[in-house]
């Protein structure tokens, strides 16, 4: 592991907010979705000097970094309202990329419509199914028809294309800016805590300061013996290591092959973490670290208000 990537990340985040057209792959970050998506917004928030590269799906997003079309990838893994992004947990281990950072992006939905439209004149609202579900109060208040779109940014693009002042979209402020739409109302989401957690992926790992706030993410498979998972997890409890996330999923469609994904607080060089991982290895067929990276400031504040 090296520190050079971490230093590059910090310098990129502090640079000018301008988005460079036709940027080189070394100055590009890939995301799943269209320009104006919340993943795009997360990229521009964390790395304002980098150009953003939209991708059709998560597999293409990972491939963009693997094949050198982008230096980094911004991957959504969970949302405080909608829950986990299931596909990602299957793709992450096989990507052979490394987690070098995490980012919490507050989801602030806007009601976007063509210039000159009014809330009173709306009849239809387009958006992703999750965004519509997160704005039920407004939809009921307005008494409009909700229509499911493939994604929020695509809904904004469709509303701009139609130019119909009776049709609006629920999407980000960035989508509104990109498509020349007016924001009729901001922060229309039902839940004020609506936040998405992203992981930043790169081809090379980093090794953050072990004395700073650090997260470690890994995957493992337990041996097929009674109470294997219970015993494997015991080391984290006895060594006082906080596990913030544990997910399980089948491998290869088999009911008898399960892989686990975990996030813990701490660096593998910390004695408690090292001992816990050693005990985990004893009861597991495989333990593979996906990344050791700085904890987002929101964890220290106990909130994700960005």
HELIX and SHEET records of a PDB file:
HELIX    1   1 UNK A    4  UNK A   13  1                                  10    
HELIX    2   2 UNK A   25  UNK A   27  5                                   3    
HELIX    3   3 UNK A   38  UNK A   46  1                                   9    
HELIX    4   4 UNK A   58  UNK A   66  1                                   9    
HELIX    5   5 UNK A   86  UNK A   95  1                                  10    
HELIX    6   6 UNK A  119  UNK A  121  5                                   3    
HELIX    7   7 UNK A  129  UNK A  133  1                                   5    
HELIX    8   8 UNK A  136  UNK A  142  1                                   7    
HELIX    9   9 UNK A  152  UNK A  162  1                                  11    
HELIX   10  10 UNK A  173  UNK A  179  1                                   7    
HELIX   11  11 UNK A  228  UNK A  238  1                                  11    
HELIX   12  12 UNK A  271  UNK A  282  1                                  12    
HELIX   13  13 UNK A  297  UNK A  301  1                                   5    
SHEET    1   A 4 UNK A  51  UNK A  55  0                                        
SHEET    2   A 4 UNK A  28  UNK A  32  1                                        
SHEET    3   A 4 UNK A  72  UNK A  79  1                                        
SHEET    4   A 4 UNK A  83  UNK A  84 -1                                        
SHEET    1   B 5 UNK A  51  UNK A  55  0                                        
SHEET    2   B 5 UNK A  28  UNK A  32  1                                        
SHEET    3   B 5 UNK A  72  UNK A  79  1                                        
SHEET    4   B 5 UNK A 195  UNK A 202 -1                                        
SHEET    5   B 5 UNK A  98  UNK A 106 -1                                        
SHEET    1   C 5 UNK A 145  UNK A 148  0                                        
SHEET    2   C 5 UNK A 124  UNK A 127  1                                        
SHEET    3   C 5 UNK A 167  UNK A 171  1                                        
SHEET    4   C 5 UNK A 110  UNK A 113 -1                                        
SHEET    5   C 5 UNK A 182  UNK A 186 -1                                        
SHEET    1   D 4 UNK A 243  UNK A 250  0                                        
SHEET    2   D 4 UNK A 258  UNK A 265 -1                                        
SHEET    3   D 4 UNK A 214  UNK A 222 -1                                        
SHEET    4   D 4 UNK A 284  UNK A 294 -1                                        
END                                                                             
